[in-house]
Amino acid sequence: MANQVEIVDAQAMRRALMRMTYELIERNKGLDDVVIVGIKTRGAVIGKRMVERLQGLEGITVPFIELDTADYRDDRESGVSEPQLNQAKSSVDITGKHIFLIDDVLYTGRTIRAAMDALMDRGRPNRISLVVLVDRGHRELPIRPDIIGKNIPTAKTEKVTVQLEEVDGQDLVMLSK
């Protein structure tokens, strides 16, 4: 994919993340029962950034879990052993909590389905809200984000790549054709 176009720069990403954080605050009557769950790798980075913004805006430390969905994917190669629960590094109890599930790009919905399966193995949340930086369309499952940083309609042949300072050395979103 030789033709790459920058569609979100660092400043636009900062603004989108701030707006997403404000939307999260507005959807709650307080943050006491909120847990932020970031899907590894870039969803977890975005989740950590939102936790930091919540701390700065509301003065509250919201519990955070980094979630690895690899064992819950339904598109793994055949012959792989049964999924095992990835033990999160956190002992946060999610039962009865409002989970904000964070990911970088929403495409088919399969990662989100895997994440919800993993969460249900950990407990019974009261509610799960989906927060994505980029919604590119082309869902294969009936999954809809509650908070979206940017809608980017794409062709199935295109690829959306999110780069984050903590992982990639810079903040931007690229579209490859």
N, C-alpha and C positions, 0 to 999 in steps of 0.2 A: 504494500500500500504506500505508494510513493507520494501521493498528494495529501499533505497534512495541513490543516487549517486550525489556528488557535481560535477557539470560540469563547473561552472564558479566561481572562487574565487574573493575576493575583489580587488586584483591587476588586474586581467583580466577584471573585470567590469570597473574599473577606465580607463584602456586603451581603452576599447570599447567605453565608453562614450566620451572620448577625441577624438577618431577617428570619431565618429558620429558627434561631434560638428564641427570638421574641414570639414567634408563632407557638413554639412549645410552651412558653410561659403562659400565653393567652389561653391555651387549651386546658389549663388546670386552675383549680382554686387553691393554689399552693403546690409546693413541690415535695411535700412530705412522703407521698406514696409513689414517687417517680423513680424509676431506675433506667439509666441509659445503657443500652447494649449495642456495642459497635461490632459489626461483622469484620473479622480479620481480613485484610490488612488495612486498607484505606478507610473502610467504614469505621474501624476502631480509632484511627487517627482523627477523623471528623468528629466522632463521639467524644473523644478526649477534649478536643477544642471546644465543643459545645458545653461540656462540664465546666471547663475553665471560664467560659463566658457567663454561665449561670452563676458561678461563684462570684464573679465580678459584679454582675447585675443585681443579684438577689441576696448575696452574702450567705448562700447555702451550698454545702457540698453534697451534690447528688451522687448516689452510688453508681459505679460504673463497672460493667463487665465486658471483657473482650471475648467474643465468641468465634470459634473456629467451626465452620459448617462442613468441613471436608468429609467427615464420616456419615453425614446425613444426606449427601447429594444423591439424587436418583439417576444421575447421568455418569456414574462411575463405571469403569470397565467391569465386565462380568468376571466372575471368579474371585472377586474381592470379598474378604470375610464380612460377616455381619457388622453393621455400624456399632461402634462403641462410643459411649458418651465421653466427649472431650471434657475433662475436668477443668473448669475455669479457674483462674488463679484467685478468684474471689469467693468468699463464703456468703455473698449477698443472697438473701432469701427473696425470691421473686413472687412467691405466693401472695395473692391479693394486691399486687402492685400494678401500677400503670407503666408498662414497658414502652420505651421509645426505642425502636429497632432502627439502627442507623446503617446505611450503606452508601457507597459512592455512586454507583450507576445501577439503575433498575432497567432490566432488559426483558428477559423471558419470565422472570418471577421465580425461577427454580432455586436460586440462592436464598430467597426470602422464605420459600416453603421449607427448605432445609433448616433455616434458622428457627422457624417456628416449631418444627419438630424437636430440635435441640432444646429450645426453651421449655417445651412441655415435659421433657424428660427431667428438667430441673425443678419444676413446680407448676402451680396453676395461677398464672397472672390474671388479674381482674380485667385487664385490657392490654392490647398490643397496638401501638400506632407506628406506622412506617414513615421514616424520614429518609429522603434520598437527596443527594446533591444534584444528580442528573437523572431525569426520566426520559429515556430515548424511545419508548414505545415498543411494539412487537411482543406483547405479552402472550405467553403460552398457557398461563394459569390465571384465574380470576383474582388477581392481586392488584391493589390500587394504593398508591402512596397518600398519606395524610398531609405531609409537609414536603414540598418540592423546592429545591434551590433554583433549578432551571429546567424547563421543558425544552428538549432538543429533538425535534422530529428527525428521524434518520431512515435511511434505506437499510434493509437487512445486510447488504454488502458493505456498509460503512461500519467503522469501529470508533467508539468513544473511549478515550484514554484520559483518566484523571491522574494528575501528578500532584503530589503533596510534598512540601518542604521537608518534613520529617523522614520521608521514605525516598523521594526522588530528587531532593535538592531545590525544588521550585514548586510554586503553586500555579497550575494552569489546567485547562481542559482542552484536549485536542480532538479533532474529528479527522479520521483518515478515510479516504475514498479509494 
